[in-house]
Amino acid sequence: MEDIGPAADDSAADDTEALDLCDHCGRVVATADLLGALVPDSSALHSTQSALDGKRLVLACCADHLAALIADYRHRPFVPEEQWAGKVCRAIADYEDPVPLSVVARLTGLSEQQAVEGVEWHNARAREWRRHYGDSGDD
């Protein structure tokens, strides 16, 4: 197989435009033309900066679509336990053995009570899912 490699003329790379999607309508838009806002969302966890947990970046092709997205998230309930559940899952994802609650609290920056409530919230959602969709482990 032949290695094509980068373009010989670097000006060709300048012609490549970064694109993204409007979160409201799905239209493809040049990144430079997108409008964005941070909105509260208890399901949002940032991959590297926990201070950004609970904040979702929404992108829109125009001011009207951005306003609609902001309004949608303004009406969505922010559930702290949902965010705590995500923080706990992220913190213990790489552990194979059970992690003591005090360690979970330290890893997440949550209190032990918040960690417990997050786990309970997560487990309740899992039970609801199993009741609704059944347990797929019966095969």
C-alpha positions in Angstrom: 0.0 0.0 0.0 1.3 3.4 -0.9 1.7 6.1 1.8 0.2 9.2 0.3 1.4 11.5 3.1 0.7 15.2 3.6 0.0 17.5 0.7 3.1 18.9 -0.9 1.8 22.4 -0.9 0.9 23.7 2.6 -1.6 26.2 1.2 -3.9 23.2 0.4 -4.3 22.7 4.2 -5.5 26.3 4.5 -8.4 25.5 2.2 -9.7 22.9 4.7 -12.5 24.4 6.7 -13.4 23.1 10.1 -17.1 22.2 10.3 -19.6 21.3 13.1 -23.3 20.9 13.5 -26.0 23.2 14.9 -27.3 21.4 18.0 -30.8 22.7 17.2 -31.3 21.9 13.5 -28.3 19.7 12.6 -27.2 22.0 9.8 -23.5 21.8 8.9 -21.8 25.1 9.7 -18.2 26.4 9.5 -16.8 26.4 13.0 -15.9 30.0 12.7 -19.6 30.9 12.1 -21.1 29.0 15.0 -22.5 30.7 18.0 -22.1 28.9 21.4 -23.2 29.1 25.0 -22.6 27.2 28.2 -25.9 25.9 29.6 -26.6 24.0 32.9 -26.9 20.3 32.4 -26.5 17.8 35.2 -25.7 15.0 32.8 -22.7 16.9 31.4 -19.3 15.8 32.6 -16.1 17.4 31.2 -13.4 14.9 30.3 -10.5 16.7 31.8 -11.8 19.7 33.9 -14.2 18.7 36.7 -14.9 22.4 37.3 -16.8 22.3 34.0 -19.0 19.4 35.1 -22.7 20.4 34.9 -22.1 22.7 32.0 -22.8 21.8 28.4 -21.5 23.7 25.4 -24.3 24.1 22.8 -23.6 25.3 19.3 -26.0 27.0 16.9 -26.0 28.3 13.4 -27.9 31.5 14.3 -29.0 33.6 17.2 -32.6 32.2 17.1 -31.4 28.6 17.3 -29.0 29.5 20.1 -31.9 31.2 22.0 -34.1 28.1 21.5 -31.3 25.8 22.8 -30.8 28.0 25.9 -34.6 28.0 26.6 -34.7 24.2 26.2 -31.9 23.8 28.8 -33.4 26.5 31.1 -36.6 24.3 31.4 -34.6 21.0 31.9 -34.3 20.2 35.6 -30.8 20.2 37.0 -30.6 17.1 39.1 -27.5 17.2 41.4 -27.6 13.5 42.1 -27.3 12.9 38.4 -24.1 14.9 38.3 -22.8 13.2 41.4 -23.5 9.8 39.9 -21.5 10.7 36.8 -18.6 12.0 39.0 -18.6 8.7 40.9 -18.7 6.6 37.7 -15.8 8.6 36.2 -13.7 8.3 39.4 -14.0 4.6 39.8 -14.0 3.5 36.1 -10.4 2.3 36.2 -10.7 0.4 39.5 -11.4 -3.3 39.4 -11.9 -3.8 43.1 -14.5 -2.1 45.3 -13.4 1.4 46.2 -14.1 2.6 49.8 -16.6 5.5 50.1 -14.0 7.8 51.7 -11.7 7.3 48.7 -14.6 7.8 46.3 -15.4 11.1 48.1 -11.8 12.2 47.9 -11.5 11.3 44.2 -14.7 13.1 43.2 -14.5 16.1 45.5 -18.0 15.2 46.8 -19.0 14.6 50.4 -19.6 10.9 51.3 -23.3 11.7 51.5 -23.3 13.2 48.0 -21.4 10.1 46.7 -24.0 7.8 48.3 -26.9 9.8 46.8 -25.2 9.7 43.4 -24.8 6.0 43.5 -28.4 5.6 44.7 -29.7 7.8 41.9 -27.7 5.7 39.3 -28.9 2.4 40.8 -32.6 3.7 40.7 -32.2 4.6 37.0 -30.7 1.1 36.3 -33.6 -0.6 38.0 -36.1 1.5 36.0 -34.3 0.5 32.8 -34.4 -3.2 33.7 -38.1 -2.9 34.5 -38.8 -1.2 31.2 -36.5 -3.2 28.9 -35.9 -6.4 30.8 -32.6 -8.0 31.8 -30.7 -8.9 28.6 -28.5 -11.3 30.6 -31.1 -14.1 30.3 -29.8 -15.4 26.9 
